[in-house]
């Protein structure tokens, strides 16, 4: 997770909706103050079965 806070983009594919929600929640709230610049912008696309095609 700390690595995610130090890069400009993170892409996760082939995840269930619950896994995707957990990643968004962790990135948005899990490490407040790490990485600077305030809270990151997050987006969750797809339903787990067709994520790659939608992106």
PyMOL Python script that loads the backbone (N, CA, C, O; Angstrom):
from pymol import cmd

cmd.read_pdbstr("""\
ATOM      1  N   UNK A   1       0.832  -1.195   0.000  1.00  0.00           N
ATOM      2  CA  UNK A   1       0.000   0.000   0.000  1.00  0.00           C
ATOM      3  C   UNK A   1       0.870   1.250   0.000  1.00  0.00           C
ATOM      4  O   UNK A   1       0.529   2.238  -0.650  1.00  0.00           O
ATOM      5  N   UNK A   2       1.978   1.220   0.713  1.00  0.00           N
ATOM      6  CA  UNK A   2       2.864   2.392   0.707  1.00  0.00           C
ATOM      7  C   UNK A   2       3.401   2.670  -0.699  1.00  0.00           C
ATOM      8  O   UNK A   2       3.564   3.827  -1.084  1.00  0.00           O
ATOM      9  N   UNK A   3       3.673   1.620  -1.458  1.00  0.00           N
ATOM     10  CA  UNK A   3       4.121   1.808  -2.837  1.00  0.00           C
ATOM     11  C   UNK A   3       3.054   2.524  -3.651  1.00  0.00           C
ATOM     12  O   UNK A   3       3.370   3.409  -4.445  1.00  0.00           O
ATOM     13  N   UNK A   4       1.795   2.150  -3.461  1.00  0.00           N
ATOM     14  CA  UNK A   4       0.690   2.790  -4.186  1.00  0.00           C
ATOM     15  C   UNK A   4       0.619   4.280  -3.904  1.00  0.00           C
ATOM     16  O   UNK A   4       0.200   5.054  -4.765  1.00  0.00           O
ATOM     17  N   UNK A   5       1.019   4.688  -2.716  1.00  0.00           N
ATOM     18  CA  UNK A   5       0.922   6.087  -2.339  1.00  0.00           C
ATOM     19  C   UNK A   5       2.047   6.925  -2.945  1.00  0.00           C
ATOM     20  O   UNK A   5       2.016   8.153  -2.866  1.00  0.00           O
ATOM     21  N   UNK A   6       3.045   6.266  -3.552  1.00  0.00           N
ATOM     22  CA  UNK A   6       4.189   6.984  -4.105  1.00  0.00           C
ATOM     23  C   UNK A   6       4.256   6.933  -5.625  1.00  0.00           C
ATOM     24  O   UNK A   6       5.265   7.330  -6.208  1.00  0.00           O
ATOM     25  N   UNK A   7       3.207   6.456  -6.272  1.00  0.00           N
ATOM     26  CA  UNK A   7       3.154   6.429  -7.732  1.00  0.00           C
ATOM     27  C   UNK A   7       1.970   7.268  -8.198  1.00  0.00           C
ATOM     28  O   UNK A   7       1.097   7.613  -7.402  1.00  0.00           O
ATOM     29  N   UNK A   8       1.943   7.598  -9.487  1.00  0.00           N
ATOM     30  CA  UNK A   8       0.863   8.450  -9.982  1.00  0.00           C
ATOM     31  C   UNK A   8      -0.377   7.661 -10.376  1.00  0.00           C
ATOM     32  O   UNK A   8      -1.480   8.209 -10.372  1.00  0.00           O
ATOM     33  N   UNK A   9      -0.220   6.383 -10.717  1.00  0.00           N
ATOM     34  CA  UNK A   9      -1.356   5.580 -11.164  1.00  0.00           C
ATOM     35  C   UNK A   9      -1.240   4.157 -10.633  1.00  0.00           C
ATOM     36  O   UNK A   9      -0.157   3.572 -10.618  1.00  0.00           O
ATOM     37  N   UNK A  10      -2.370   3.612 -10.199  1.00  0.00           N
ATOM     38  CA  UNK A  10      -2.448   2.208  -9.789  1.00  0.00           C
ATOM     39  C   UNK A  10      -3.607   1.590 -10.552  1.00  0.00           C
ATOM     40  O   UNK A  10      -4.704   2.148 -10.571  1.00  0.00           O
ATOM     41  N   UNK A  11      -3.377   0.443 -11.183  1.00  0.00           N
ATOM     42  CA  UNK A  11      -4.407  -0.239 -11.955  1.00  0.00           C
ATOM     43  C   UNK A  11      -4.528  -1.668 -11.447  1.00  0.00           C
ATOM     44  O   UNK A  11      -3.542  -2.404 -11.403  1.00  0.00           O
ATOM     45  N   UNK A  12      -5.735  -2.055 -11.066  1.00  0.00           N
ATOM     46  CA  UNK A  12      -6.014  -3.416 -10.606  1.00  0.00           C
ATOM     47  C   UNK A  12      -7.082  -4.004 -11.511  1.00  0.00           C
ATOM     48  O   UNK A  12      -8.115  -3.377 -11.745  1.00  0.00           O
ATOM     49  N   UNK A  13      -6.839  -5.206 -12.024  1.00  0.00           N
ATOM     50  CA  UNK A  13      -7.786  -5.860 -12.932  1.00  0.00           C
ATOM     51  C   UNK A  13      -8.206  -7.211 -12.385  1.00  0.00           C
ATOM     52  O   UNK A  13      -7.519  -7.808 -11.556  1.00  0.00           O
ATOM     53  N   UNK A  14      -9.355  -7.683 -12.868  1.00  0.00           N
ATOM     54  CA  UNK A  14      -9.882  -9.001 -12.538  1.00  0.00           C
ATOM     55  C   UNK A  14     -10.135  -9.151 -11.042  1.00  0.00           C
ATOM     56  O   UNK A  14      -9.774 -10.161 -10.439  1.00  0.00           O
ATOM     57  N   UNK A  15     -10.751  -8.145 -10.460  1.00  0.00           N
ATOM     58  CA  UNK A  15     -11.082  -8.151  -9.037  1.00  0.00           C
ATOM     59  C   UNK A  15     -12.595  -8.221  -8.877  1.00  0.00           C
ATOM     60  O   UNK A  15     -13.345  -7.745  -9.729  1.00  0.00           O
ATOM     61  N   UNK A  16     -13.029  -8.816  -7.783  1.00  0.00           N
ATOM     62  CA  UNK A  16     -14.454  -8.812  -7.484  1.00  0.00           C
ATOM     63  C   UNK A  16     -14.845  -7.411  -7.032  1.00  0.00           C
ATOM     64  O   UNK A  16     -13.976  -6.629  -6.646  1.00  0.00           O
ATOM     65  N   UNK A  17     -16.126  -7.078  -7.071  1.00  0.00           N
ATOM     66  CA  UNK A  17     -16.556  -5.770  -6.588  1.00  0.00           C
ATOM     67  C   UNK A  17     -16.146  -5.507  -5.133  1.00  0.00           C
ATOM     68  O   UNK A  17     -15.798  -4.377  -4.791  1.00  0.00           O
ATOM     69  N   UNK A  18     -16.181  -6.524  -4.281  1.00  0.00           N
ATOM     70  CA  UNK A  18     -15.774  -6.334  -2.882  1.00  0.00           C
ATOM     71  C   UNK A  18     -14.276  -6.060  -2.767  1.00  0.00           C
ATOM     72  O   UNK A  18     -13.865  -5.218  -1.969  1.00  0.00           O
ATOM     73  N   UNK A  19     -13.461  -6.754  -3.547  1.00  0.00           N
ATOM     74  CA  UNK A  19     -12.021  -6.503  -3.536  1.00  0.00           C
ATOM     75  C   UNK A  19     -11.720  -5.095  -4.026  1.00  0.00           C
ATOM     76  O   UNK A  19     -10.879  -4.396  -3.461  1.00  0.00           O
ATOM     77  N   UNK A  20     -12.412  -4.686  -5.077  1.00  0.00           N
ATOM     78  CA  UNK A  20     -12.212  -3.349  -5.635  1.00  0.00           C
ATOM     79  C   UNK A  20     -12.579  -2.277  -4.615  1.00  0.00           C
ATOM     80  O   UNK A  20     -11.862  -1.288  -4.459  1.00  0.00           O
ATOM     81  N   UNK A  21     -13.689  -2.474  -3.927  1.00  0.00           N
ATOM     82  CA  UNK A  21     -14.112  -1.521  -2.897  1.00  0.00           C
ATOM     83  C   UNK A  21     -13.087  -1.454  -1.775  1.00  0.00           C
ATOM     84  O   UNK A  21     -12.814  -0.374  -1.251  1.00  0.00           O
ATOM     85  N   UNK A  22     -12.521  -2.589  -1.403  1.00  0.00           N
ATOM     86  CA  UNK A  22     -11.516  -2.606  -0.338  1.00  0.00           C
ATOM     87  C   UNK A  22     -10.260  -1.843  -0.751  1.00  0.00           C
ATOM     88  O   UNK A  22      -9.694  -1.105   0.054  1.00  0.00           O
ATOM     89  N   UNK A  23      -9.821  -2.013  -1.996  1.00  0.00           N
ATOM     90  CA  UNK A  23      -8.641  -1.295  -2.477  1.00  0.00           C
ATOM     91  C   UNK A  23      -8.903   0.207  -2.491  1.00  0.00           C
ATOM     92  O   UNK A  23      -8.061   0.987  -2.047  1.00  0.00           O
ATOM     93  N   UNK A  24     -10.062   0.617  -2.997  1.00  0.00           N
ATOM     94  CA  UNK A  24     -10.399   2.044  -3.031  1.00  0.00           C
ATOM     95  C   UNK A  24     -10.437   2.612  -1.617  1.00  0.00           C
ATOM     96  O   UNK A  24      -9.919   3.702  -1.371  1.00  0.00           O
ATOM     97  N   UNK A  25     -11.043   1.885  -0.692  1.00  0.00           N
ATOM     98  CA  UNK A  25     -11.129   2.343   0.698  1.00  0.00           C
ATOM     99  C   UNK A  25      -9.732   2.460   1.322  1.00  0.00           C
ATOM    100  O   UNK A  25      -9.442   3.447   1.998  1.00  0.00           O
ATOM    101  N   UNK A  26      -8.872   1.469   1.104  1.00  0.00           N
ATOM    102  CA  UNK A  26      -7.518   1.511   1.656  1.00  0.00           C
ATOM    103  C   UNK A  26      -6.709   2.659   1.079  1.00  0.00           C
ATOM    104  O   UNK A  26      -6.026   3.372   1.816  1.00  0.00           O
ATOM    105  N   UNK A  27      -6.780   2.844  -0.235  1.00  0.00           N
ATOM    106  CA  UNK A  27      -6.016   3.924  -0.858  1.00  0.00           C
ATOM    107  C   UNK A  27      -6.555   5.281  -0.420  1.00  0.00           C
ATOM    108  O   UNK A  27      -5.778   6.207  -0.187  1.00  0.00           O
ATOM    109  N   UNK A  28      -7.873   5.411  -0.304  1.00  0.00           N
ATOM    110  CA  UNK A  28      -8.476   6.696   0.054  1.00  0.00           C
ATOM    111  C   UNK A  28      -8.286   7.060   1.518  1.00  0.00           C
ATOM    112  O   UNK A  28      -8.078   8.227   1.850  1.00  0.00           O
ATOM    113  N   UNK A  29      -8.358   6.060   2.395  1.00  0.00           N
ATOM    114  CA  UNK A  29      -8.369   6.358   3.828  1.00  0.00           C
ATOM    115  C   UNK A  29      -7.294   5.643   4.633  1.00  0.00           C
ATOM    116  O   UNK A  29      -7.050   6.009   5.783  1.00  0.00           O
ATOM    117  N   UNK A  30      -6.649   4.639   4.063  1.00  0.00           N
ATOM    118  CA  UNK A  30      -5.762   3.770   4.830  1.00  0.00           C
ATOM    119  C   UNK A  30      -4.492   4.407   5.322  1.00  0.00           C
ATOM    120  O   UNK A  30      -4.022   4.066   6.407  1.00  0.00           O
ATOM    121  N   UNK A  31      -3.917   5.321   4.565  1.00  0.00           N
ATOM    122  CA  UNK A  31      -2.648   5.920   4.946  1.00  0.00           C
ATOM    123  C   UNK A  31      -2.735   7.434   4.873  1.00  0.00           C
ATOM    124  O   UNK A  31      -1.943   8.068   4.175  1.00  0.00           O
ATOM    125  N   UNK A  32      -3.681   8.016   5.581  1.00  0.00           N
ATOM    126  CA  UNK A  32      -3.828   9.470   5.578  1.00  0.00           C
ATOM    127  C   UNK A  32      -2.506  10.128   5.950  1.00  0.00           C
ATOM    128  O   UNK A  32      -1.872   9.768   6.942  1.00  0.00           O
ATOM    129  N   UNK A  33      -2.110  11.086   5.143  1.00  0.00           N
ATOM    130  CA  UNK A  33      -0.890  11.829   5.419  1.00  0.00           C
ATOM    131  C   UNK A  33       0.339  11.272   4.726  1.00  0.00           C
ATOM    132  O   UNK A  33       1.343  11.978   4.629  1.00  0.00           O
ATOM    133  N   UNK A  34       0.308  10.041   4.242  1.00  0.00           N
ATOM    134  CA  UNK A  34       1.458   9.468   3.556  1.00  0.00           C
ATOM    135  C   UNK A  34       1.406   9.891   2.096  1.00  0.00           C
ATOM    136  O   UNK A  34       0.347   9.832   1.471  1.00  0.00           O
ATOM    137  N   UNK A  35       2.524  10.312   1.556  1.00  0.00           N
ATOM    138  CA  UNK A  35       2.585  10.684   0.151  1.00  0.00           C
ATOM    139  C   UNK A  35       2.333  12.157  -0.096  1.00  0.00           C
ATOM    140  O   UNK A  35       2.649  12.654  -1.177  1.00  0.00           O
ATOM    141  N   UNK A  36       1.781  12.869   0.863  1.00  0.00           N
ATOM    142  CA  UNK A  36       1.537  14.293   0.705  1.00  0.00           C
ATOM    143  C   UNK A  36       0.483  14.592  -0.331  1.00  0.00           C
ATOM    144  O   UNK A  36       0.033  13.690  -1.038  1.00  0.00           O
ATOM    145  N   UNK A  37       0.080  15.851  -0.434  1.00  0.00           N
ATOM    146  CA  UNK A  37      -0.859  16.259  -1.457  1.00  0.00           C
ATOM    147  C   UNK A  37      -2.305  15.960  -1.160  1.00  0.00           C
ATOM    148  O   UNK A  37      -3.144  16.099  -2.049  1.00  0.00           O
ATOM    149  N   UNK A  38      -2.634  15.557   0.047  1.00  0.00           N
ATOM    150  CA  UNK A  38      -4.026  15.302   0.383  1.00  0.00           C
ATOM    151  C   UNK A  38      -4.495  13.925  -0.034  1.00  0.00           C
ATOM    152  O   UNK A  38      -3.700  13.059  -0.396  1.00  0.00           O
ATOM    153  N   UNK A  39      -5.792  13.742   0.024  1.00  0.00           N
ATOM    154  CA  UNK A  39      -6.411  12.447  -0.283  1.00  0.00           C
ATOM    155  C   UNK A  39      -6.370  12.180  -1.788  1.00  0.00           C
ATOM    156  O   UNK A  39      -6.671  13.076  -2.576  1.00  0.00           O
ATOM    157  N   UNK A  40      -6.002  10.963  -2.201  1.00  0.00           N
ATOM    158  CA  UNK A  40      -5.913  10.655  -3.632  1.00  0.00           C
ATOM    159  C   UNK A  40      -7.278  10.537  -4.296  1.00  0.00           C
ATOM    160  O   UNK A  40      -8.287  10.303  -3.631  1.00  0.00           O
ATOM    161  N   UNK A  41      -7.297  10.701  -5.606  1.00  0.00           N
ATOM    162  CA  UNK A  41      -8.502  10.509  -6.408  1.00  0.00           C
ATOM    163  C   UNK A  41      -8.571   9.034  -6.788  1.00  0.00           C
ATOM    164  O   UNK A  41      -7.580   8.469  -7.251  1.00  0.00           O
ATOM    165  N   UNK A  42      -9.724   8.407  -6.597  1.00  0.00           N
ATOM    166  CA  UNK A  42      -9.883   6.992  -6.932  1.00  0.00           C
ATOM    167  C   UNK A  42     -11.093   6.800  -7.836  1.00  0.00           C
ATOM    168  O   UNK A  42     -12.034   7.592  -7.807  1.00  0.00           O
ATOM    169  N   UNK A  43     -11.059   5.739  -8.638  1.00  0.00           N
ATOM    170  CA  UNK A  43     -12.187   5.364  -9.487  1.00  0.00           C
ATOM    171  C   UNK A  43     -12.214   3.847  -9.591  1.00  0.00           C
ATOM    172  O   UNK A  43     -11.172   3.211  -9.748  1.00  0.00           O
ATOM    173  N   UNK A  44     -13.387   3.277  -9.505  1.00  0.00           N
ATOM    174  CA  UNK A  44     -13.554   1.833  -9.655  1.00  0.00           C
ATOM    175  C   UNK A  44     -14.444   1.592 -10.869  1.00  0.00           C
ATOM    176  O   UNK A  44     -15.579   2.067 -10.920  1.00  0.00           O
ATOM    177  N   UNK A  45     -13.925   0.853 -11.843  1.00  0.00           N
ATOM    178  CA  UNK A  45     -14.626   0.636 -13.104  1.00  0.00           C
ATOM    179  C   UNK A  45     -14.852  -0.855 -13.296  1.00  0.00           C
ATOM    180  O   UNK A  45     -13.975  -1.663 -12.989  1.00  0.00           O
ATOM    181  N   UNK A  46     -16.014  -1.220 -13.797  1.00  0.00           N
ATOM    182  CA  UNK A  46     -16.283  -2.607 -14.146  1.00  0.00           C
ATOM    183  C   UNK A  46     -16.914  -3.397 -13.014  1.00  0.00           C
ATOM    184  O   UNK A  46     -17.160  -2.883 -11.923  1.00  0.00           O
ATOM    185  N   UNK A  47     -17.169  -4.675 -13.315  1.00  0.00           N
ATOM    186  CA  UNK A  47     -17.833  -5.531 -12.335  1.00  0.00           C
ATOM    187  C   UNK A  47     -17.017  -6.766 -11.992  1.00  0.00           C
ATOM    188  O   UNK A  47     -17.544  -7.698 -11.383  1.00  0.00           O
ATOM    189  N   UNK A  48     -15.755  -6.796 -12.364  1.00  0.00           N
ATOM    190  CA  UNK A  48     -14.898  -7.927 -12.068  1.00  0.00           C
ATOM    191  C   UNK A  48     -14.781  -8.900 -13.222  1.00  0.00           C
ATOM    192  O   UNK A  48     -13.729  -9.515 -13.399  1.00  0.00           O
ATOM    193  N   UNK A  49     -15.830  -9.056 -14.011  1.00  0.00           N
ATOM    194  CA  UNK A  49     -15.806  -9.996 -15.117  1.00  0.00           C
ATOM    195  C   UNK A  49     -15.336  -9.390 -16.419  1.00  0.00           C
ATOM    196  O   UNK A  49     -14.794 -10.088 -17.276  1.00  0.00           O
ATOM    197  N   UNK A  50     -15.544  -8.081 -16.575  1.00  0.00           N
ATOM    198  CA  UNK A  50     -15.179  -7.443 -17.846  1.00  0.00           C
ATOM    199  C   UNK A  50     -14.340  -6.193 -17.642  1.00  0.00           C
ATOM    200  O   UNK A  50     -14.375  -5.289 -18.476  1.00  0.00           O
ATOM    201  N   UNK A  51     -13.588  -6.120 -16.555  1.00  0.00           N
ATOM    202  CA  UNK A  51     -12.775  -4.939 -16.268  1.00  0.00           C
ATOM    203  C   UNK A  51     -11.820  -4.607 -17.406  1.00  0.00           C
ATOM    204  O   UNK A  51     -11.727  -3.453 -17.825  1.00  0.00           O
ATOM    205  N   UNK A  52     -11.112  -5.610 -17.904  1.00  0.00           N
ATOM    206  CA  UNK A  52     -10.103  -5.366 -18.929  1.00  0.00           C
ATOM    207  C   UNK A  52     -10.748  -4.793 -20.185  1.00  0.00           C
ATOM    208  O   UNK A  52     -10.224  -3.845 -20.769  1.00  0.00           O
ATOM    209  N   UNK A  53     -11.861  -5.347 -20.602  1.00  0.00           N
ATOM    210  CA  UNK A  53     -12.545  -4.847 -21.797  1.00  0.00           C
ATOM    211  C   UNK A  53     -13.055  -3.420 -21.595  1.00  0.00           C
ATOM    212  O   UNK A  53     -13.016  -2.615 -22.526  1.00  0.00           O
ATOM    213  N   UNK A  54     -13.529  -3.100 -20.397  1.00  0.00           N
ATOM    214  CA  UNK A  54     -14.056  -1.759 -20.143  1.00  0.00           C
ATOM    215  C   UNK A  54     -12.952  -0.717 -20.128  1.00  0.00           C
ATOM    216  O   UNK A  54     -13.170   0.420 -20.546  1.00  0.00           O
ATOM    217  N   UNK A  55     -11.769  -1.087 -19.653  1.00  0.00           N
ATOM    218  CA  UNK A  55     -10.658  -0.142 -19.614  1.00  0.00           C
ATOM    219  C   UNK A  55     -10.073   0.027 -20.997  1.00  0.00           C
ATOM    220  O   UNK A  55      -9.122   0.787 -21.177  1.00  0.00           O
TER     221      UNK A  55
END
""", "prot")
cmd.dss("prot")
cmd.show_as("cartoon", "prot")
cmd.util.cbc("prot")
cmd.orient("prot")
